[in-house]
């Protein structure tokens, strides 16, 4: 019983760490965008976590873990609304004594909200808040749990041997594919591409963005550490070591590559390199040696620099680099399991099939949702609203009060 209690406490600590990641996402997104859109981004982030948890309670958890019947196709099933615990849900018999039913729900619910947060950063500064909220409800409520069931719910990809330890594909690229579609359908911000040239639109608070990345790194201790699904001393320790080494390697390599290419020490590229390393190791953090983790993270760091440049060249405007970090590095991390895993049963081809299945499902579903919103209610704010800022137009308030007006 003591082991069961220890496992459960560890899982609850990890749940809290993953929850804290939403602070990191919020700081990163507002730091890398302009002051006039700060309230808008914060509102979206708060909406995602609150509504995401409610949706996951109503239907998401039972869509993701439906208990596929023996011999079923393992694509779609539903265990009913709400979350009534099974008979053994609070005992060591449940989940191999790793944690209780309630802890299981809460830990997985934190992950669900993360997928939509990735999209929030990519569409910053120009998407109407109403359509974004509708998109979040549909994507977190339906698309993410169905996609998650294919692997984590024991569906067809799990049966095939596809491996994604903590969500390089299931969380990060599920959000990344939707971000790609949204950015494409929205178009770029005013002034991003002038006379065929790419114009940098600097963020208003880089210290805040830096704090956001460090908070995300801390949160990843729960994201990956909790995905062991117990407090197993050897596996949790190894997972945290590989996670940290990949993050460090990603940051260093991104900084080196961007300095060699652009001849300046770019902090934002350094920060995104750390995140790229974290996303890259997430699929296989428990089946990698420390050396492999450094290689995977380092390659992710290099990928970031080239992916950011490619996305700009394709005239896709992603203010925070979400597509490069979460989608491109998510794909790399998932495929890296097939190359570096210490488990001989993990195959590159199976990993590739998994990536392709998620790509097809997420691209089609997010396109249907966002294009549907575009032709019915419109997804882009007016030119005037964009120039003056979404805070004033959609929220009627400023993030930073101008105290000088009240001095006299």
N, C-alpha and C positions, 0 to 999 in steps of 0.2 A: 504493500500500500504506500510505503514511503517513496518508492521509486515512481509510482504512478503520480503522487502528489508533486514530486520534483519535476517530472516531465511536464505536468500541466502548468506549473508555475513558469517554467521556461517558455512554454508556448504562449502564455499570457504576456510575458515580458516582450517576446518577439512581436506579438500583436500590437503592443504599445509602440514599439519601434517603427513598425510599418505605418501605423497611424501618424507618427511624427514626420514621416516622409512627406505628408501633404503640406506641412509647413515648408519643407525644403523645396518642393515643387512651386509653391506660391512665391517664395522669395526669389527663386531662380527666374521665374517668368516675369515678375514685375521688375526685377533688376535689369533684365536684358531688353525691356521695352521702354516706351516713353512714359513720362510722369502722368500725362493726361489720360492714360488708360489703366491706371493702377487699380482703382476701385472695381472696374469692370472685370479685370483678371481675378482679383480676390473674391469677388462675388461668385464667379464661375467655379473657383476652387472649393469654396464653401458649399455651393450647390451640389457639386459632384460627390463629396463625401457624405453629406446628409441624405440626399436622395438615393445615392448608390447603396447605402446600408439598408434603407427601407425597401428598395427594390429587391435586394438580395434576400431579405427576409420574406417578402411576399411570394417570390417565385424563383429568384436566381439560384439559390442554394440547391433547391430540388430539381432545377433544370441541369445544374452542373454535376450533381451527384444523385442521379435518378435510380441507381442500382439496376443497371442494364440486365435484362433477363438473359438466362442461359441461351445461347444461340441467336440472340438479337443482332441486328446489323451494327448496333453501337453508334448510331448517328444522332438520334433524337429520342428522348424519353422524358417523362415528367413524373415526379413522385408526389405531386399535389401541392397546394398552396400552404404557406406558413411553414413552421419548423417544429413539429411535434417530435421529441426525441424518441429513439427506439428504446426497447426495454432495458438494454444494457448500456445506454448512452452515457451514464454517469459512473460507470464501473471500469475496472481495469480490463474487462473483456473487450470493451469498445476500442477500436483503433490500436490494437496490440498494446493497450495500456499506456499509450503516448499522451492522451489528453481526453477531456470530456467532449461530449456532443456540442455543448455551448461554446467551448473554446474553439472547436473546429469551425463552427459557423462564423465566429467573429474574425478569426485569422483569415479565412478565405474571403470574407466580406471586405476586408481592407485591401486585398489584392484587386477585387472587382473594380473598385473605384479608381484605382491607379490607371487602368487602361484609358479612361476618358480624359484624365488629367493630361496625358501625353498630347491629345488632340487640342486641348485648351491652349497650350503654348504655341502650337503651330498656326492656329487661326487668330492669334492675338491681334488686336488693334483694328480689325475690320469686319468681324462677323457680328451680326445682330444677336443679341442675347437670347431672345425667344426661341429662334430656330436651334441655337446651340443647346438650350435646355431640353428641347424635344429630342434632338439627336442623342444627348446623354441618356435620357430615359430609355430610348429604344436600344442603344448600343450596350449599355451596362445591364439593362433589364433582360435583354434577349440574346443579342449576338455573342457577347463575352461568355455567358454561362454555357451556351450551346457549344461554342468552340472549346471551352474548357473541359466539357464532358468527354470529348474525343480522346483526351489523354488522362487527365486527372480523375475523371469520373469512370474510368475503366472502359471507354469506348473503343472504336475500331483502331485508332492509331496506337493506343496502349497495347491492344492485343497484337498489333503488328511488330511491336518492339521499339517504337519511337520513344525518345527520351528527352524530357525537358524538366530538369530538377526543380527550378524555381521560377521559370517563366520568361526566358529569352524570347521564345515565340509566343507562348500562351498569354503573356501579359504585354510585353514590350512591342513585339511586332503586330499583335492584334490592335494595339493603339496606333502603332506606326503606319500600318496600311490605311487606316481610317484618316490619319493626319495627311497622308499623301493625297488621297482623294479630295479631302476638304480643301487643301491648299490649291489644288488644281482647279476645282470648281469655283473657288472664291476669287482667284486672281491675286495679283501682288498689291502691296500697299502703295498709295500715291507717293511717287518720288523714289521708289526702290530701283526702278530701271529707267534711266533717262538717256535718250539718244543712243540706245543700244549699249549703254555702259551700266555696270552694277554700282549702285550707290550704297555705301554703308549707312544704316540708320542706327546710331549708337543707343545703347540702353541708358537709362537715367540713373542707375544706382548699381555700379559694379561691386561695391562691397557687400551689398545685399545678395547679389547673385552668387558671390563667393561663399557667403554664409549658407545659402541654399544648397550648394553642392556639398559642403562639409556635412550638413544635416542629412542630405540624401545618403552620403557614404555611411554615416552612423546608422541610418535607417536600414541600410542593406544588411547590417548585422542581424536584424530581425527577418528581413526579406529572405535571405539565404539561410541564415542560422535556424530560423523557424521551420524552413522547408525540410529539415531532417525529420521533423514531426515527432521528435522526442528530445530529451536532454542527453542523448548518447554522447559520452565524453569525447571519444575518438573522432566521431563523424562531425560533431558540431565544431570542434577545434580545428580540424582540417578544413572545413568549409569556410570558417572565418579567415584562416590563413590564405587560402586560395583567392578568396574575395578581395582581401586587402592587397595582396601582391598584384592581382590583375588591375585593380584601380590605380595603384602606384605606377605600374608599367604603362598603362594607358595614358596617364597624365604626362609622364616624362617623354614618351615617344611622340605624342601629339605636339608638345611644346618644341621638341627638337625638329620635327618635320616642318612645322609651320614657320619656325625661325629660318630654316634653310631655304624654304620656298619664298617667304615674304620679307625676310631680313628684319623682322621685328619680334620682340618677345610678347606674344599675344596671350594675355591672361584668359580671355574667353575660350580660346582654343585649348589651353591647358585644362580649364575646368571641364569642357566637353569631352576631352580625352579621358579624364577620370571617370566620367559617367559612361563613356563608351566601353572602358575596361570593365566596369561593373556590369553593364548589360551583357557584355560578351561572355563573362564567366558564369553568369546566372544559370545557363542551361546545364552546366556540368560541374558546378563547384564541388560536389561531393565525390566526383570520380576523376579528379585531376591531381597530378603531382604538383608541388609548388613551382617546379621549372616550367611545366606546361601552362600553368596559370599565368606566369610572367610572359610567355610567348603569346598566349591568347590575348591578354590585355594589351601587350605591345602592338600586336597587329591591329587590334581594335582602335588604338590610339592613332595609328597611321591612317586607317580607313576613314576616321572622322574628318581629318584634314581634307582628304580628296573628295569625300562624300559631300561636305559642305560646299566645296568649290563646284562640284558637278551639279548640285541642286540649284545653285545660283545660275550656272550656265544654261540650265534647262528653264530658266526664268520662273522658277518656283520660289515663292517668298515664304521662308520659314524663320520667323524672327528669333527663335530660341535654339534652332538646330535640332528640333525634336525628331525629324525624319532620319537625319544622319545618325543620331545617337540611338534611338529606340528601334527603328526599323532595320537600318543597314547593319548595325552592330548586333542586333537581335538575330538576324539571319546568320551572320558570321558565327556567333556563339553557339547557335543550334547545330550548325554544320561542324563546328570544331569538336563537338562530342564524338562525331564519327571518325575524327582524326586522332584525337589525343586521349580519349577515355581509357581508363585502366580496366574497364569491363569489356572483355572481348566480344560480348554479344551486341554491343552498340555498333551499328553499321552506318557508313556515310550515306548509302543509298536510301536507307529508311529515314534518316534525318532529312534528306532532300525531299522525299515524298511528303513528309510532315510539313515542311516549309511550304511546299506547293499547295497542299490542301488548305492550309490557313490563308495563304495569299489569295486563292480563288474565292474562298468563302467571305473573307473580310473585305476584299475589293468590291465584290458584287453587292454584299449587304450594305456597306457604307455608301456606295454609289447610289443605290436605290433610295436610301434614307435621305442623303444630303441633296441629291438631284431632285427628289420629290419635294423637299422643302424649298429648293431654289425656284421651282416653277410655280409653287402654290403661294408662298408667303415671302419669298425673297430671302437671301441669306447675307447680303452685303449691306452695310450701312451706307447712307448717302455720302457724297463727297464732302458736303459741309460738316456732317457729323464726324467724319474721319479726321478732317483737318482740325476741328475744334476739340476733338477728344470724346471718347465714349463715356467718360465719367460724367461730364456735364450733361450730355444728351440723354443717356440711358438711366442715369442714377441721380442726377441733380445735385451732385456733391463733388468735392475735391478730396484727394487722398491726403494732401498736406495743406492745412488751413493757412491762409495768408494773414498772419497776425499784424503785419504792418498797417493794414487797412483800419485796424481797431486802435492804433496807438494814440490817435488825437481825439 
